[in-house]
Amino acid sequence: MTRKRIPGQAPLDEVSKAIIEHLQQDGRRSYASIGKEVGLSEAAVRQRVQRLIDGGIMQVVAVTDPLELGFARQAMIGIRVNGPVEPVAEAIAAFEEVDYVVVTAGAYDLLVEVVVESDESLLQLISGTIRTVPGVAGTETFMYLRLQKQSYAWGVR
């Protein structure tokens, strides 16, 4: 999810933050039960959740383990870029196998997480797709051996 704050958009109030925290703990929790906790009706919670989704502040998704779904490889790819980073980031973000793109400072200009079906698919993605994007100067691939921890419940501030 790309989050671009809309200029002039009001910061989140405490009720919206509480709704987000409840959904981070359990994305299947009913709007009625959240409403009881935060002092709103089910319809009011539904409207707030829709505004949060429409505003790009949050999304509600099922988080899965790609290896359990038949994907053989997960990897993080560090990418060095010549020239402007944003066009390269946008091009790479459009690839189906890419699920995470972040612009960074340091040894790499971009970090890209990919999920693929095989080593051959990973090789094709890196050599035949990512390295052909104009501006890509080099890549380094970090193969995932085991997912030790993945959490999205960091709360709100």
PAMARZA-45866 format. One record per atom (N, C-alpha, C): residue in three letters; x, y, z. Coordinates in pm, 1 decimal. Example, Ala and Ser with C-alpha at 12.3 -4.5 7.8 and 13.67 -1.06 7.14 Angstrom:
2
SITE;rest;xx;yy;zz
SITE;Ala;1319.0;-569.0;780.0
SITE;Ala;1230.0;-450.0;780.0
SITE;Ala;1320.0;-330.0;780.0
SITE;Ser;1285.0;-225.0;708.0
SITE;Ser;1367.0;-106.0;714.0
SITE;Ser;1290.0;3.0;787.0
END
This chain:
157
SITE;rest;xx;yy;zz
SITE;Met;84.8;-116.9;0.0
SITE;Met;0.0;0.0;0.0
SITE;Met;88.8;122.4;0.0
SITE;Thr;66.8;211.6;-92.3
SITE;Thr;136.5;337.9;-94.9
SITE;Thr;54.3;437.8;-17.1
SITE;Arg;115.9;500.5;77.9
SITE;Arg;43.2;597.3;158.5
SITE;Arg;91.0;736.1;123.4
SITE;Lys;4.0;814.0;67.0
SITE;Lys;34.2;952.7;34.5
SITE;Lys;-68.1;1038.0;106.7
SITE;Arg;-21.6;1111.3;203.1
SITE;Arg;-111.2;1195.6;281.4
SITE;Arg;-162.9;1308.3;193.5
SITE;Ile;-290.6;1329.9;200.3
SITE;Ile;-354.4;1436.6;124.7
SITE;Ile;-327.0;1568.1;197.3
SITE;Pro;-273.4;1669.7;126.0
SITE;Pro;-247.0;1797.8;191.6
SITE;Pro;-372.8;1851.1;259.0
SITE;Gly;-357.6;1898.3;381.3
SITE;Gly;-470.6;1952.2;455.2
SITE;Gly;-554.8;1846.3;523.8
SITE;Gln;-521.5;1719.2;504.8
SITE;Gln;-597.6;1611.6;567.2
SITE;Gln;-576.8;1616.7;718.1
SITE;Ala;-684.3;1611.7;792.0
SITE;Ala;-676.3;1619.5;937.7
SITE;Ala;-609.2;1494.2;993.2
SITE;Pro;-531.4;1511.5;1100.9
SITE;Pro;-473.4;1392.9;1164.2
SITE;Pro;-585.1;1305.2;1220.7
SITE;Leu;-552.8;1181.8;1243.9
SITE;Leu;-652.7;1088.5;1296.1
SITE;Leu;-690.2;1123.8;1439.5
SITE;Asp;-819.4;1112.8;1470.3
SITE;Asp;-861.8;1133.1;1608.3
SITE;Asp;-844.2;1002.5;1685.6
SITE;Glu;-864.8;1009.5;1814.8
SITE;Glu;-840.8;893.2;1901.0
SITE;Glu;-935.4;777.4;1869.7
SITE;Val;-1056.5;806.2;1827.7
SITE;Val;-1152.5;699.8;1795.4
SITE;Val;-1106.1;623.6;1671.2
SITE;Ser;-1064.1;695.5;1568.4
SITE;Ser;-1014.8;628.4;1447.5
SITE;Ser;-891.5;545.0;1478.7
SITE;Lys;-803.7;597.5;1562.4
SITE;Lys;-684.6;522.0;1602.3
SITE;Lys;-723.3;394.7;1677.0
SITE;Ala;-824.2;404.2;1763.3
SITE;Ala;-869.3;285.5;1837.2
SITE;Ala;-928.4;182.1;1741.7
SITE;Ile;-1003.9;227.3;1642.5
SITE;Ile;-1060.6;134.8;1542.9
SITE;Ile;-947.2;62.7;1470.4
SITE;Ile;-846.1;136.8;1427.9
SITE;Ile;-731.9;75.7;1359.4
SITE;Ile;-664.2;-27.9;1448.2
SITE;Glu;-642.3;5.3;1574.0
SITE;Glu;-577.0;-89.9;1665.5
SITE;Glu;-657.8;-218.6;1679.4
SITE;His;-790.3;-206.4;1690.3
SITE;His;-874.4;-326.5;1701.2
SITE;His;-861.9;-412.5;1575.1
SITE;Leu;-859.9;-348.7;1458.7
SITE;Leu;-849.3;-425.2;1334.1
SITE;Leu;-708.6;-482.0;1314.7
SITE;Gln;-605.3;-416.9;1368.0
SITE;Gln;-470.6;-473.9;1362.6
SITE;Gln;-463.6;-602.2;1445.7
SITE;Gln;-534.4;-604.4;1555.9
SITE;Gln;-535.4;-723.8;1640.7
SITE;Gln;-615.1;-836.9;1578.1
SITE;Asp;-725.6;-802.6;1511.2
SITE;Asp;-810.8;-902.9;1446.7
SITE;Asp;-889.2;-835.5;1335.1
SITE;Gly;-843.5;-852.8;1213.0
SITE;Gly;-907.0;-790.6;1097.4
SITE;Gly;-1046.9;-841.8;1068.7
SITE;Arg;-1087.4;-950.8;1135.3
SITE;Arg;-1221.5;-1007.2;1115.5
SITE;Arg;-1319.9;-960.9;1222.3
SITE;Arg;-1273.5;-881.4;1313.9
SITE;Arg;-1359.2;-836.8;1423.6
SITE;Arg;-1477.5;-757.7;1368.4
SITE;Ser;-1593.1;-779.5;1424.6
SITE;Ser;-1713.9;-714.6;1372.4
SITE;Ser;-1715.3;-566.2;1407.0
SITE;Tyr;-1779.0;-489.9;1320.8
SITE;Tyr;-1793.2;-346.7;1345.1
SITE;Tyr;-1876.4;-321.6;1470.4
SITE;Ala;-1972.6;-408.5;1498.1
SITE;Ala;-2055.9;-393.6;1617.2
SITE;Ala;-1971.1;-406.4;1743.9
SITE;Ser;-1882.7;-505.7;1748.8
SITE;Ser;-1800.8;-522.1;1869.8
SITE;Ser;-1698.9;-409.9;1883.9
SITE;Ile;-1644.6;-362.3;1771.0
SITE;Ile;-1553.7;-247.7;1777.6
SITE;Ile;-1629.7;-124.6;1825.4
SITE;Gly;-1751.0;-107.7;1774.2
SITE;Gly;-1833.3;5.8;1814.3
SITE;Gly;-1858.4;9.7;1963.8
SITE;Lys;-1883.4;-106.0;2024.2
SITE;Lys;-1904.0;-112.3;2169.4
SITE;Lys;-1779.5;-65.2;2244.0
SITE;Glu;-1662.7;-100.2;2192.1
SITE;Glu;-1536.3;-63.3;2257.5
SITE;Glu;-1504.9;86.0;2244.4
SITE;Val;-1542.2;144.9;2130.3
SITE;Val;-1503.3;284.2;2104.4
SITE;Val;-1618.7;383.0;2120.8
SITE;Gly;-1739.3;332.4;2151.2
SITE;Gly;-1852.1;420.7;2176.5
SITE;Gly;-1922.7;471.9;2052.0
SITE;Leu;-1921.2;392.3;1944.9
SITE;Leu;-1991.0;429.4;1821.4
SITE;Leu;-2086.2;318.5;1780.3
SITE;Ser;-2178.6;352.6;1693.1
SITE;Ser;-2267.6;251.3;1636.5
SITE;Ser;-2191.6;169.0;1532.7
SITE;Glu;-2248.0;55.4;1498.5
SITE;Glu;-2189.0;-28.5;1394.0
SITE;Glu;-2177.4;49.0;1262.7
SITE;Ala;-2281.5;124.6;1228.2
SITE;Ala;-2280.2;201.7;1102.8
SITE;Ala;-2171.7;309.3;1104.8
SITE;Ala;-2151.5;373.0;1218.7
SITE;Ala;-2048.3;477.4;1229.2
SITE;Ala;-1908.4;416.5;1215.3
SITE;Val;-1888.2;300.1;1273.7
SITE;Val;-1758.7;232.2;1258.3
SITE;Val;-1737.7;195.6;1112.1
SITE;Arg;-1840.1;141.1;1047.7
SITE;Arg;-1830.8;103.9;906.9
SITE;Arg;-1792.7;225.9;821.6
SITE;Gln;-1854.3;338.7;847.1
SITE;Gln;-1824.2;461.1;771.5
SITE;Gln;-1680.3;506.3;796.1
SITE;Arg;-1635.1;501.7;919.2
SITE;Arg;-1498.0;543.2;949.1
SITE;Arg;-1397.1;449.3;882.9
SITE;Val;-1423.2;319.5;889.8
SITE;Val;-1333.0;223.2;826.3
SITE;Val;-1327.1;251.1;676.2
SITE;Gln;-1440.5;275.7;614.5
SITE;Gln;-1441.7;303.5;470.7
SITE;Gln;-1362.2;429.4;438.5
SITE;Arg;-1375.6;533.7;522.0
SITE;Arg;-1297.6;657.0;500.0
SITE;Arg;-1147.6;631.4;516.7
SITE;Leu;-1110.2;549.0;613.6
SITE;Leu;-968.8;515.4;634.4
SITE;Leu;-913.2;438.5;514.3
SITE;Ile;-993.6;348.6;460.3
SITE;Ile;-952.3;272.2;342.0
SITE;Ile;-945.2;363.9;220.3
SITE;Asp;-1048.7;442.3;197.3
SITE;Asp;-1052.3;532.9;82.1
SITE;Asp;-940.4;636.2;87.4
SITE;Gly;-902.1;677.3;208.9
SITE;Gly;-795.6;775.9;225.6
SITE;Gly;-656.0;717.3;217.0
SITE;Gly;-645.5;585.5;198.3
SITE;Gly;-514.5;522.1;187.4
SITE;Gly;-442.1;509.6;320.3
SITE;Ile;-514.4;525.3;430.2
SITE;Ile;-454.0;518.1;562.5
SITE;Ile;-437.3;373.0;605.8
SITE;Met;-528.4;286.5;563.6
SITE;Met;-518.3;144.9;600.0
SITE;Met;-583.2;59.8;492.0
SITE;Gln;-554.7;-68.3;499.6
SITE;Gln;-623.8;-166.9;418.8
SITE;Gln;-645.5;-289.8;505.6
SITE;Val;-750.1;-361.6;477.9
SITE;Val;-780.1;-483.8;551.3
SITE;Val;-756.6;-598.5;455.3
SITE;Val;-658.6;-684.5;487.7
SITE;Val;-622.2;-796.0;400.7
SITE;Val;-595.9;-920.9;483.6
SITE;Ala;-596.0;-1034.2;418.1
SITE;Ala;-554.5;-1159.0;480.7
SITE;Ala;-404.7;-1174.1;457.9
SITE;Val;-328.4;-1183.1;564.7
SITE;Val;-184.9;-1201.2;554.1
SITE;Val;-158.1;-1351.8;552.7
SITE;Thr;-84.6;-1396.8;452.0
SITE;Thr;-60.1;-1539.2;436.7
SITE;Thr;88.6;-1569.7;441.1
SITE;Asp;120.9;-1696.2;453.3
SITE;Asp;257.8;-1743.6;440.1
SITE;Asp;271.6;-1794.8;297.7
SITE;Pro;346.7;-1723.7;211.9
SITE;Pro;356.9;-1763.4;71.1
SITE;Pro;405.7;-1907.3;51.9
SITE;Leu;492.9;-1954.6;138.0
SITE;Leu;544.3;-2090.4;123.5
SITE;Leu;433.9;-2194.1;143.0
SITE;Glu;337.3;-2163.1;227.5
SITE;Glu;225.1;-2254.7;250.1
SITE;Glu;125.1;-2251.7;134.8
SITE;Leu;133.4;-2150.6;49.5
SITE;Leu;41.2;-2136.9;-63.0
SITE;Leu;100.7;-2185.3;-194.5
SITE;Gly;219.0;-2247.4;-187.7
SITE;Gly;277.7;-2303.7;-308.5
SITE;Gly;386.3;-2219.5;-372.8
SITE;Phe;417.7;-2106.7;-315.2
SITE;Phe;528.6;-2026.8;-366.7
SITE;Phe;656.1;-2077.7;-301.7
SITE;Ala;756.3;-2108.7;-383.9
SITE;Ala;877.8;-2172.0;-332.8
SITE;Ala;979.6;-2072.5;-280.3
SITE;Arg;973.4;-1948.2;-324.0
SITE;Arg;1078.8;-1852.8;-290.0
SITE;Arg;1022.6;-1717.2;-251.2
SITE;Gln;1081.4;-1664.0;-146.0
SITE;Gln;1063.9;-1525.1;-108.2
SITE;Gln;1203.0;-1466.4;-101.1
SITE;Ala;1217.3;-1343.5;-145.4
SITE;Ala;1348.3;-1279.4;-141.0
SITE;Ala;1332.9;-1128.6;-128.4
SITE;Met;1435.6;-1067.3;-71.3
SITE;Met;1447.2;-921.8;-69.2
SITE;Met;1557.7;-888.2;-167.5
SITE;Ile;1533.0;-791.5;-253.2
SITE;Ile;1630.6;-751.7;-353.7
SITE;Ile;1670.0;-607.3;-327.4
SITE;Gly;1799.9;-585.6;-304.4
SITE;Gly;1852.1;-450.6;-293.5
SITE;Gly;1885.7;-401.8;-433.1
SITE;Ile;1839.7;-282.5;-467.0
SITE;Ile;1859.5;-229.3;-602.1
SITE;Ile;1930.3;-94.0;-593.3
SITE;Arg;2036.9;-81.4;-671.8
SITE;Arg;2106.0;46.5;-687.9
SITE;Arg;2057.1;109.5;-817.6
SITE;Val;2034.8;240.7;-814.1
SITE;Val;1974.5;311.4;-927.4
SITE;Val;2067.3;421.7;-976.4
SITE;Asn;2075.7;435.8;-1108.0
SITE;Asn;2139.2;552.8;-1169.2
SITE;Asn;2028.9;649.7;-1206.3
SITE;Gly;2041.0;774.1;-1162.3
SITE;Gly;1939.9;873.3;-1195.7
SITE;Gly;1827.5;874.6;-1094.8
SITE;Pro;1713.4;931.2;-1134.3
SITE;Pro;1599.7;943.9;-1042.3
SITE;Pro;1548.6;807.4;-995.6
SITE;Val;1521.6;797.8;-867.7
SITE;Val;1478.0;671.1;-807.6
SITE;Val;1329.4;645.1;-830.9
SITE;Glu;1247.1;748.0;-822.8
SITE;Glu;1101.9;729.9;-827.2
SITE;Glu;1051.9;657.2;-951.7
SITE;Pro;1098.3;689.7;-1073.3
SITE;Pro;1048.0;615.2;-1190.6
SITE;Pro;1084.0;466.0;-1185.5
SITE;Val;1200.7;436.0;-1132.0
SITE;Val;1240.8;295.1;-1119.2
SITE;Val;1152.6;226.8;-1015.9
SITE;Ala;1128.6;292.8;-902.9
SITE;Ala;1042.1;235.9;-798.3
SITE;Ala;902.0;209.6;-853.0
SITE;Glu;847.9;302.6;-930.1
SITE;Glu;713.9;284.9;-986.5
SITE;Glu;709.1;169.4;-1086.0
SITE;Ala;812.3;157.8;-1168.9
SITE;Ala;815.9;49.2;-1267.6
SITE;Ala;822.6;-86.5;-1198.5
SITE;Ile;906.7;-95.9;-1097.8
SITE;Ile;923.4;-223.7;-1028.2
SITE;Ile;799.3;-257.9;-946.0
SITE;Ala;735.3;-158.0;-887.6
SITE;Ala;614.0;-182.4;-808.8
SITE;Ala;501.6;-240.3;-893.8
SITE;Ala;506.5;-219.9;-1023.9
SITE;Ala;400.9;-269.8;-1112.8
SITE;Ala;412.7;-419.6;-1141.6
SITE;Phe;526.1;-480.7;-1110.4
SITE;Phe;542.6;-623.2;-1139.7
SITE;Phe;461.0;-707.1;-1043.2
SITE;Glu;392.2;-807.1;-1095.9
SITE;Glu;302.6;-891.5;-1016.8
SITE;Glu;373.9;-960.5;-900.3
SITE;Glu;496.9;-1002.3;-919.8
SITE;Glu;569.7;-1077.5;-817.2
SITE;Glu;617.4;-989.6;-701.1
SITE;Val;613.4;-860.7;-719.2
SITE;Val;663.2;-765.5;-619.5
SITE;Val;550.7;-729.4;-523.8
SITE;Asp;577.0;-747.1;-392.8
SITE;Asp;472.9;-711.4;-296.6
SITE;Asp;514.3;-599.7;-202.3
SITE;Tyr;636.2;-549.0;-217.3
SITE;Tyr;683.7;-446.0;-125.0
SITE;Tyr;796.3;-370.8;-192.1
SITE;Val;786.9;-239.2;-197.4
SITE;Val;893.0;-155.2;-252.9
SITE;Val;912.9;-38.1;-158.4
SITE;Val;1036.3;-14.6;-118.3
SITE;Val;1064.7;98.8;-31.2
SITE;Val;1188.6;171.5;-83.3
SITE;Val;1181.6;302.6;-86.7
SITE;Val;1296.3;385.2;-122.6
SITE;Val;1378.9;402.3;3.6
SITE;Thr;1508.9;378.3;-6.1
SITE;Thr;1593.6;378.3;112.5
SITE;Thr;1713.4;471.5;95.7
SITE;Ala;1783.7;490.1;204.7
SITE;Ala;1912.3;559.2;204.9
SITE;Ala;2015.3;455.5;249.0
SITE;Gly;2129.7;455.0;188.8
SITE;Gly;2232.5;358.0;225.7
SITE;Gly;2288.8;290.1;103.4
SITE;Ala;2326.7;164.9;117.7
SITE;Ala;2391.8;91.3;9.2
SITE;Ala;2298.0;68.9;-110.1
SITE;Tyr;2167.9;64.6;-85.1
SITE;Tyr;2070.4;42.0;-191.9
SITE;Tyr;1973.7;159.1;-197.4
SITE;Asp;1929.1;188.6;-315.8
SITE;Asp;1829.1;293.8;-333.5
SITE;Asp;1688.5;241.5;-311.0
SITE;Leu;1669.0;112.6;-340.0
SITE;Leu;1539.4;48.3;-322.4
SITE;Leu;1558.1;-87.0;-254.9
SITE;Leu;1461.7;-125.5;-173.5
SITE;Leu;1449.2;-262.4;-126.2
SITE;Leu;1316.0;-314.1;-177.5
SITE;Val;1320.1;-432.2;-238.7
SITE;Val;1203.6;-488.5;-304.8
SITE;Val;1184.0;-630.9;-256.3
SITE;Glu;1065.2;-661.5;-202.7
SITE;Glu;1034.1;-797.9;-161.9
SITE;Glu;955.2;-864.4;-273.3
SITE;Val;995.0;-987.6;-306.6
SITE;Val;928.0;-1063.0;-412.1
SITE;Val;888.3;-1200.5;-362.5
SITE;Val;782.6;-1254.1;-422.5
SITE;Val;736.4;-1389.5;-395.6
SITE;Val;718.8;-1456.5;-530.6
SITE;Val;787.1;-1571.4;-549.9
SITE;Val;783.5;-1640.1;-679.1
SITE;Val;763.8;-1789.8;-659.0
SITE;Glu;732.6;-1857.7;-769.5
SITE;Glu;700.5;-2000.1;-764.1
SITE;Glu;821.2;-2091.5;-765.0
SITE;Ser;936.5;-2041.9;-812.8
SITE;Ser;1052.9;-2129.6;-824.2
SITE;Ser;1180.4;-2047.7;-834.5
SITE;Asp;1294.6;-2116.6;-824.4
SITE;Asp;1423.4;-2050.5;-845.3
SITE;Asp;1432.7;-1996.8;-987.1
SITE;Glu;1380.2;-2073.0;-1082.1
SITE;Glu;1381.0;-2028.3;-1221.6
SITE;Glu;1299.8;-1900.7;-1238.5
SITE;Ser;1185.8;-1892.9;-1171.2
SITE;Ser;1103.7;-1771.7;-1175.5
SITE;Ser;1177.1;-1652.7;-1115.6
SITE;Leu;1250.4;-1676.9;-1007.2
SITE;Leu;1327.8;-1570.0;-944.5
SITE;Leu;1438.0;-1521.7;-1037.1
SITE;Leu;1507.2;-1614.7;-1100.5
SITE;Leu;1612.9;-1578.9;-1195.0
SITE;Leu;1556.4;-1495.8;-1310.0
SITE;Gln;1443.5;-1537.9;-1365.0
SITE;Gln;1381.2;-1463.7;-1474.2
SITE;Gln;1338.4;-1324.5;-1429.1
SITE;Leu;1282.0;-1315.2;-1310.0
SITE;Leu;1238.0;-1186.1;-1259.0
SITE;Leu;1355.6;-1090.3;-1243.0
SITE;Ile;1465.3;-1139.8;-1186.4
SITE;Ile;1580.4;-1052.9;-1163.0
SITE;Ile;1650.5;-1019.1;-1294.2
SITE;Ser;1690.6;-1120.9;-1366.7
SITE;Ser;1770.6;-1098.3;-1487.7
SITE;Ser;1689.7;-1046.6;-1605.5
SITE;Gly;1572.1;-1102.2;-1624.7
SITE;Gly;1495.1;-1068.3;-1743.6
SITE;Gly;1397.6;-954.2;-1726.5
SITE;Thr;1370.3;-916.5;-1602.0
SITE;Thr;1269.6;-813.0;-1579.4
SITE;Thr;1327.2;-693.9;-1502.8
SITE;Ile;1368.3;-716.1;-1378.1
SITE;Ile;1414.3;-604.4;-1294.9
SITE;Ile;1538.6;-537.8;-1353.2
SITE;Arg;1636.8;-616.0;-1394.6
SITE;Arg;1761.3;-557.1;-1445.8
SITE;Arg;1744.6;-488.9;-1581.7
SITE;Thr;1631.8;-508.3;-1645.9
SITE;Thr;1607.5;-442.2;-1774.4
SITE;Thr;1535.3;-308.4;-1758.5
SITE;Val;1493.8;-276.3;-1636.5
SITE;Val;1426.8;-148.4;-1612.1
SITE;Val;1529.1;-35.9;-1628.3
SITE;Pro;1500.0;63.5;-1709.8
SITE;Pro;1593.7;175.3;-1726.2
SITE;Pro;1623.5;241.3;-1592.0
SITE;Gly;1751.2;258.9;-1563.0
SITE;Gly;1794.5;319.8;-1437.7
SITE;Gly;1845.7;220.8;-1335.9
SITE;Val;1815.7;90.6;-1352.5
SITE;Val;1867.0;-9.3;-1258.4
SITE;Val;2014.8;-29.8;-1286.8
SITE;Ala;2098.9;0.8;-1185.9
SITE;Ala;2244.1;-11.1;-1201.5
SITE;Ala;2296.3;-144.0;-1149.0
SITE;Gly;2227.7;-203.8;-1053.2
SITE;Gly;2272.4;-331.3;-997.6
SITE;Gly;2174.5;-382.0;-894.2
SITE;Thr;2184.0;-511.9;-867.7
SITE;Thr;2095.8;-574.8;-769.4
SITE;Thr;2175.5;-668.6;-680.8
SITE;Glu;2122.8;-693.1;-563.1
SITE;Glu;2173.9;-798.1;-475.3
SITE;Glu;2053.6;-865.8;-413.2
SITE;Thr;2050.8;-997.6;-420.0
SITE;Thr;1935.2;-1073.7;-376.2
SITE;Thr;1962.6;-1142.1;-243.2
SITE;Phe;1866.4;-1131.1;-152.4
SITE;Phe;1873.5;-1194.2;-21.2
SITE;Phe;1759.7;-1295.4;-13.3
SITE;Met;1792.6;-1422.5;-25.4
SITE;Met;1692.7;-1530.1;-22.5
SITE;Met;1644.0;-1550.6;120.3
SITE;Tyr;1513.7;-1565.0;137.0
SITE;Tyr;1457.1;-1594.4;268.2
SITE;Tyr;1470.1;-1744.7;292.8
SITE;Leu;1528.1;-1780.7;404.1
SITE;Leu;1536.3;-1921.3;442.6
SITE;Leu;1421.2;-1960.0;534.2
SITE;Arg;1381.3;-1866.3;619.7
SITE;Arg;1268.5;-1890.3;710.1
SITE;Arg;1214.8;-1755.2;754.2
SITE;Leu;1085.5;-1744.5;761.9
SITE;Leu;1022.0;-1624.7;812.5
SITE;Leu;1011.9;-1639.9;963.5
SITE;Gln;1093.9;-1567.6;1035.1
SITE;Gln;1099.1;-1580.2;1180.3
SITE;Gln;986.6;-1501.8;1247.4
SITE;Lys;959.4;-1382.2;1196.5
SITE;Lys;853.1;-1299.9;1255.2
SITE;Lys;797.3;-1207.2;1148.9
SITE;Gln;666.0;-1193.0;1149.6
SITE;Gln;598.2;-1096.9;1063.7
SITE;Gln;479.4;-1044.5;1142.6
SITE;Ser;481.0;-916.1;1173.1
SITE;Ser;374.9;-857.2;1253.7
SITE;Ser;332.2;-725.3;1192.3
SITE;Tyr;203.7;-700.1;1198.0
SITE;Tyr;150.1;-574.1;1148.4
SITE;Tyr;76.4;-499.4;1258.4
SITE;Ala;91.5;-542.9;1381.8
SITE;Ala;19.7;-483.4;1494.2
SITE;Ala;109.8;-386.9;1570.5
SITE;Trp;156.9;-280.9;1501.3
SITE;Trp;246.4;-186.8;1567.2
SITE;Trp;171.1;-72.4;1633.7
SITE;Gly;39.9;-75.4;1625.8
SITE;Gly;-39.7;27.1;1691.3
SITE;Gly;-40.4;157.2;1613.5
SITE;Val;-84.4;261.9;1679.0
SITE;Val;-90.9;394.8;1618.5
SITE;Val;-35.4;495.2;1718.2
SITE;Arg;4.5;607.7;1668.6
SITE;Arg;60.5;711.6;1756.5
SITE;Arg;-26.7;835.1;1749.6
END
